[in-house]
Amino acid sequence: MSRLIGLVLLGLLCSSTQSLAHGDEELLQIQKVRLQLNIEPIAANFIDANNKPVTLTQAYLSLFSVEMIRCPTLPKHVKRRTSSNLLNWIIPAAYANHGVRFDKPTQIPIMQSFNLLTPTTLDLGELSLPVGHYCEMNITLAKNSKPLLAEQGVNVNRYSLYLTTNADAKINANYAYGKNTFIALDISDKSHELTLAINPAKLFTAIDFGQSESHIARSILLNFHQQVELN
Amino acid sequence: MPTIIAKTSCAIMLSLLLISCGGSGDTTPSIPPNETPTPTPTPTPSVPETPPAQDTSEHTISVNNHPQNTLMAQVAVTTTENSLVSLEYQAQGIAAKETYQSDSSKAHAFTLVGLRANTTYTITANITNEQSQTVTSQSQTLTTGALPTDAPMVELVNGSAQSNGGITFFASTTTPSRFYGVDESGEYVWYLHQDVPMSVSPTIKVLTDGRLMLLLSREVRLIDITGQTLATYSLPAYHHDAVLLSNNNLLILTSEVQTHNGEQLKGDKILELTPQGDTVWQWSSFDHLDTSRFPGALANRVINGQKDWTHSNALFYIEHDDTIMLSSRSQSWVININHSSGDIEWILGDSQSASVPASDKFFNLTSGTWMASQHAAMLTSLGDILLYDNRNEAELAGATNYSRTVRYDLNTSAMTAQQTWQYVAPKYTQSLGDVDELSNGNVLITAGGPGTHNDAHIIEVDSQSQEIWHIAIADTSVYRAERIEWSQILAPPSTQANQPSVPTTPTGNVNANGTTMLQVEGCSQASHFVDTNDRNNYIDYNLDGQTNADLYGDNLTPTVAVTCDENSVTVTSNGATNFDWVNLGQGGATPNAGAYQWVIPKSPTLTNTTQSIPLLGVVGFTVTGIQIFGPNENAADNYADPVTDGLLNYCGGHTRQYHFHERAKCFFQWQTLGGADSLLPAQTANVVLGYALDGFPIMSPYQCSDQACILAIKVESSYRYTGSGDYANENAWDNHQYEESLSPLDQCNGMIDQNGNYAYYATDTFPYYMACYRGPTDYISVNNPRFGQ
């Protein structure tokens, strides 16, 4: 019964989204956009923000998703219709689905851990982006439930961030951290290929590794988005 | 004479009709209404007993039972001219005592302390006028009430006129307990009537000015002998001891954990805190002691995965050379620390297996034997070191087990130590223990720990090792006993007033971390709620100094309010979080607020049945007014476990209309804008995190490991994960199994605590908060209509 109710509510939500996507005011033209991920490897040995040498023995980061967010151009009455009050009426927020689902064509699930000590080049897939201007990009870091990726007995997939040093420090976070960053992206009717470039080297050298392990992890998560570019 | 009779008659009537008494005009002040007699278990009216002698002035005297304490009395004396007044009080078989003399005035109020229960006292006032003429009032009588029923049985084993005398304070280490005091005959004459947060190592210290210093849970409180609070220090978690310095700063013992050679060690840190709570000095055992030295069983004891490496239990500040003595029970050392430099000046104890850098700090023992697992080291007026030597059997393999009090005379130039005296305690005590030097040179010994038997013994001995006084407290463990002399008890309160003032706790309710809490009269639950309206209580995760309200609008300023009536507690909240929003791309780019109201039973009773929590929606709420959901997502997410599968942010919840699935972790980890290390005390027992809809509290998952609460042990769930690791496609309920043997927690994730109260525990793993309800369910469907479906 609960599943049936869920499906009905999901249907209501989809129909609502449809009316938004194909509203009277504008007919959206969808453009497929391929997205590639490049992660520059970081040096295992570096000098931190406190001029102290650090040697990383493991360094993993788990990306959860990336989403492109259009600049706000919708007519006002459409905006009103998408207000939380309307959605709340359709689906009471307390029971709304908010788990691990990807039903937005502007979003690509990644859900994978990456070894930051080695270079990564990966085709993330295809976004379906309505033609227009994009002002923000959301990247969320989170643990994932991919099969075991064991490093010295630890399943690093279970962490959004997992580092170890030769000083026996274990720096990790198992919670999600997401942030919208500003971008200037124009999607036209031409084909597009985008690259999400992450250069974590500067991120690590900007951190004081003399802090407590949990605070180091927080500092890395807070500064991560500054090291991401969309090209 | 007729006038005197009239005034005395008026005194008789005081307890019945205040309005007609008090003299005429302003010349005879009336007794304040708050001193109106209040019924006590056995109140007795004041009646004249004997005719007045040499009474040439007009006065009234009113004697009443103390409204809160059956062993105290309140006496008011009024005179028509400025006079000095003292009181004498006595009972059959009890020596008369005389109070201090009040200042010159026409109104004199006394609180008599040190009365025995169910005993009739006669009380007279000695009144001296400005011409130095003294008259004695008519005797008044008062019968005291009964003792609190929780007072343990005390037996006077030995009493002697050579005793230093006074009231001997003690408290049971088993909570709930209360501070009590007995007189020279072992009769109860004092107890603390206020409710205070008792620790498991409850201690009263008697300060030289007669003030009493209570060592409580996360608090040190200074009171006078009548129980009135003079100052309060709200403290971080500390253990065993605190010392008040002359500048009103406090030295306290705290614990810290470090990993050395692959092992987690629990060490000690001494903090010096100002009355405002600022740390101005600290000393860590890890910086100064050998982390590879584990001399005996205590040091090798592993609790919660941590070796009890130092287990310090006493501090003693030596003013003349500005040093601190630290008693480390696990090391069997007394360590003298330079307060200025932090350097170790000397170490008293066996140097066996001590590291080379510290080798020049030890004394050569020229006679006697070293102590083992000791307590309560102090510097005496003779300049030697006095301590209680438990001599734990495991530390002294092959030796005869006995606990003792021992003195060592030190020569810090020649670095020699000599055992000059010992007194073997009447019982072997494997833990606890205390010793104090009394003003007459006698020694008060507390052999109060478990060992040979379960009774606690408190003994006064003289320098010739003669037992002067001895009581036995039946089936009770006592950590420390302290003695206050009658001269201090009967001293004027002005002695206390002349002491440097200590700031009291700020108005309102503040937790140990400095977080302001709500305060609602008659609603104890409210005191556990964070005042989220206070910006200082905002958790600034991203360190930008801004709140959600600053960034997204005033409607995101969190509001929470709590009210109580006779049967229920009502919590109203706008659901806005007092911590930074993290955009996880779940339904919107900004946080949200709403309007919530939950009503729960005020005094839930444990039922014999369990009721399933609602599968969806609210099952409880935090003390910040944020809803708590169960351990599953909805059907679209396969009822999966949101912790292992979903996107929970750093605080253990998610979505715009924020709700928790996991313990509100950020309450215990990140700084607040007000500068607190964390909103709620981390890794601490007895911290309320929220309330379930059946009214039972949800606790942070820590419990005291032992009586002294040296360690807070984490409480783990009794549920075992049985799934395959495919978290996204697994129903959380179908893939966890309750196993009774895994932890003390029941199927609902709750248990009855040491005080006999039931609570749920916010565990690390499934079900995170609770799996079912054990309390009344009357209100639950009001808060969540899905309950029972």
Interface residues (C-beta under 8 A of the other chain):
Chain A: S2 R3 I5 G6 L7 L10 F64 S65 E67 I69 S84 L87 A93 A94 Y95 A96 N97 H98 G99 V100 R101 Q107 E136 N138 T140 A142 S145 P147 L148 D168 A173 Y175 A176 Y177 G178 K179 N180 S214 R218 L222
Chain B: T259 Y541 N542 L543 V582 N583 L584 G585 Q586 G587 G588 A589 N592 G594 L615 L616 G617 V618 Q627 F629 E633 N634 A635 A636 D637 A640 P642 T644 D645 G646 L647 L648 N649 Y650 C651 G652 H654 T655 R656 Q657 H659 K665 Q669 W670 G725 D726 Y727 A728
